[in-house]
Amino acid sequence: MYALTDAGTARLDAWRRQWRRFVDIVDATLTDQDTSRASGDAGIDTPTDTPRS
């Protein structure tokens, strides 16, 4: 059986918080896009076929 050290526990906790923030941001972004599409607003983040310079 293995146990985390105090430092390992702190790193795991930091990783979990970072992952949760990432997931919350992605969720909010996707939810905002879905809401914009439903209201007929294409939004500024809509992909286009225009090449970037």
C-alpha atoms as a printed R data frame, in Angstrom:
   type eleno elety resid chain resno       x      y       z
1  ATOM     1    CA   MET     A     1   0.000  0.000   0.000
2  ATOM     2    CA   TYR     A     2   1.245  3.471  -0.897
3  ATOM     3    CA   ALA     A     3   0.542  6.778   0.760
4  ATOM     4    CA   LEU     A     4   1.154 10.296  -0.493
5  ATOM     5    CA   THR     A     5   3.681 12.457   1.272
6  ATOM     6    CA   ASP     A     6   2.589 15.864   2.511
7  ATOM     7    CA   ALA     A     7   4.243 17.427  -0.541
8  ATOM     8    CA   GLY     A     8   2.505 14.932  -2.841
9  ATOM     9    CA   THR     A     9  -0.846 15.677  -1.243
10 ATOM    10    CA   ALA     A    10  -0.295 19.415  -1.740
11 ATOM    11    CA   ARG     A    11   0.660 18.894  -5.407
12 ATOM    12    CA   LEU     A    12  -2.360 16.692  -6.028
13 ATOM    13    CA   ASP     A    13  -4.639 19.264  -4.403
14 ATOM    14    CA   ALA     A    14  -3.127 22.056  -6.542
15 ATOM    15    CA   TRP     A    15  -3.579 19.936  -9.682
16 ATOM    16    CA   ARG     A    16  -7.216 19.244  -8.784
17 ATOM    17    CA   ARG     A    17  -7.900 22.966  -8.292
18 ATOM    18    CA   GLN     A    18  -6.196 23.816 -11.591
19 ATOM    19    CA   TRP     A    19  -8.127 21.105 -13.439
20 ATOM    20    CA   ARG     A    20 -11.417 22.274 -11.909
21 ATOM    21    CA   ARG     A    21 -10.747 25.864 -13.048
22 ATOM    22    CA   PHE     A    22  -9.980 24.604 -16.554
23 ATOM    23    CA   VAL     A    23 -13.167 22.516 -16.671
24 ATOM    24    CA   ASP     A    24 -15.244 25.435 -15.386
25 ATOM    25    CA   ILE     A    25 -13.814 27.761 -18.053
26 ATOM    26    CA   VAL     A    26 -14.427 25.257 -20.854
27 ATOM    27    CA   ASP     A    27 -17.934 24.588 -19.576
28 ATOM    28    CA   ALA     A    28 -18.727 28.314 -19.388
29 ATOM    29    CA   THR     A    29 -17.301 28.868 -22.874
30 ATOM    30    CA   LEU     A    30 -19.308 26.046 -24.401
31 ATOM    31    CA   THR     A    31 -22.452 27.114 -22.580
32 ATOM    32    CA   ASP     A    32 -22.014 30.714 -23.792
33 ATOM    33    CA   GLN     A    33 -21.563 29.528 -27.391
34 ATOM    34    CA   ASP     A    34 -24.646 27.330 -27.193
35 ATOM    35    CA   THR     A    35 -26.648 30.241 -25.783
36 ATOM    36    CA   SER     A    36 -25.374 32.604 -28.493
37 ATOM    37    CA   ARG     A    37 -26.299 30.170 -31.255
38 ATOM    38    CA   ALA     A    38 -29.752 29.656 -29.785
39 ATOM    39    CA   SER     A    39 -30.385 33.405 -29.771
40 ATOM    40    CA   GLY     A    40 -29.189 33.800 -33.367
41 ATOM    41    CA   ASP     A    41 -25.975 35.628 -32.427
42 ATOM    42    CA   ALA     A    42 -22.978 34.125 -34.215
43 ATOM    43    CA   GLY     A    43 -20.542 35.703 -31.746
44 ATOM    44    CA   ILE     A    44 -16.959 36.786 -32.374
45 ATOM    45    CA   ASP     A    45 -15.483 33.323 -31.882
46 ATOM    46    CA   THR     A    46 -17.297 31.722 -34.790
47 ATOM    47    CA   PRO     A    47 -14.804 29.994 -37.092
48 ATOM    48    CA   THR     A    48 -14.503 31.383 -40.603
49 ATOM    49    CA   ASP     A    49 -12.889 30.229 -43.810
50 ATOM    50    CA   THR     A    50 -10.869 33.460 -43.990
51 ATOM    51    CA   PRO     A    51  -7.142 32.665 -43.738
52 ATOM    52    CA   ARG     A    52  -5.204 34.385 -40.989
53 ATOM    53    CA   SER     A    53  -2.290 36.559 -41.992
